[in-house]
Structure formats: structure tokens, C-alpha cells
Amino acid sequence: MAEARRAARPGDGLRSVAGGAEAGAPELDRLIHERVRLGILSALAVNDSLAFNELKDMLGLTDGNLSVHARKLEEAGYVQCTKKFEGRVPRTEFRLAEPGRRALEAYLDHMEALIQAVRDR
């Protein structure tokens, strides 16, 4: 029974398709792999910058959800956040930092390789 549960864990099938962890297959960047953070990085990759509310509306997030995920990306150096005031109104703006761009490219390359490995089976 324990063996059946182990086989059903997410990612096990992908590891075997990609050559297995034993063969040195790299792990997915878990920071980016989370749906909301992948959405944030993807949106910023195709825009010079986005204001907090633009990004929130684009991804359909709450203020708190966007704040938590953006902070994780900022702490990793993937996103740059600037805060300023326009008159009396605060404005938070996000930009994709170069390490974030490189990490997103590596993540996309990894996903493409996994997809190709599945198609080649």
C-alpha cells in the first residue's frame, strides 16, 4: 500500500521521463513552478513594468495574494519593486530583474525538454 502511495506522488512520472534524478536531471525551480509566481514572471517578461493593480487584475489575484508571491520573487532577486507616490496615491511597480529573466528562461527550457521527452516516448 505504501508503495502505491509513493508512485502516485506528483513529479515522479516526470522524473522517470526526463531520465531520473539519479541520472542528474535538474529539478524544476520550485519558486517559479508555483502558478501565481509563474504568472507574475511571465507577465513581467512581456512588459517593461507593471503597476500592482495592473498585475493584480491581469492575474485575477487579491491584494494579499499578489503581495505574498511578489515578495518571494523580490527576495530571490527575480523581481524589482519600486514604490512611489503620484500625488497622494501610492504606486507600486514591478519589473523583471535579470536573474529573474534567466531563471524564467531556464525554467521554460526545462519544461520544453520535459514535454519533448513525453512526446518522444
N, C-alpha and C positions, 0 to 999 in steps of 0.2 A: 504494500500500500504506500509506504514512504517513497518507494522508487517511482510510482506513478505520479505522486505529487511533484517530485523533483523534475520529472520530464516535462511537466506542464508549465514550468516557470517561464515567464516572458524572457525572450532573448536566447534561450537555449537552442532553439532551431536556427536562429541567425548565426550563432557561433559555429555550429557544425557546417552550415552552408559556406561560411566565409573561411573555413579552414581550421576553425577551432582556436581556442585561447592557447592551447598547448603549442600550436604552430606559430604563435607570435602575432595573431590577428589583433589589431588595436581595438580597444574598447571605444564605444561611442562616447563623445563628450557629453556626460550626463547633465552638465549645466545647460547646454544648448538643446539637448534632446527633449526637454520639457516643452510641451506645446506652446505655452504662453511666451516663454523666452525665445523659442524658435520664431514665433510670430513677430516679436519685437525686433529681433535682429534682422529678419527678412524685410520688414517694413523699413527699417533704417538703412538697409543695404541699397534700396532703390530710391531713397530720398536723402537729400543733403542733411536735413534735420527735420524733426517733428516736435511740435508742442505736445505737452502732456495730454491735453484734451483731444488733439488730433489722433494721437496714438491710441488713446482710450476708446474713442469712437470707432476707429478703424478696426480694432481687435475685439470690440464688444466687451470691454472689461470694466470692472468697478475701479474707483479711485484706489482703494486699498490693495486690490489685486495687482494693478499696474505698479503701484509704489513698491510692493514687496519684490516683485520679479525684476523691476528695473534696478533696484538697489543691489540685488545679487549680481546682475550683469555689470553694474558700475564697480562693485567691489572686486570683480575679476579683471577689471580693466578693459572690458569688451565695449562698454558704452560710456560716453562722456555726458554729464548732466550739467547744464548751466541754469542758474536761477537768477531772474532779474525782475524788475518792476516796469510795467508800462503804465505810467501814471501811478495810480494806487493799486493796480491789479497785478498780482504776482504771475509770472510766466516761467514755467519750467520747460526747458527744451533739451531734447536728446539728439545725440549724434553717434554714429557708429565709429568707434576708435579703431585704429589699425590692427591691434591684436584681436579685436572682435571680428574684423573683416577676414583676417587669416584663419581664425577659429571656425567661422561660418563656412569658408571655402573648404577647409579640411573636413568638416562635418558633411558637407554636401558631396564631396568626393567619396567619402566613406559610404554614404548612403547609396550613391550611384554604383559603387563596387558591389555592395550587397544585393542590390536589385539585379545587376548583371549576373551575379553568381546564381541567383534564383532562376533567372531566365535561361541560363546555360545548362541547367540540370535536366 
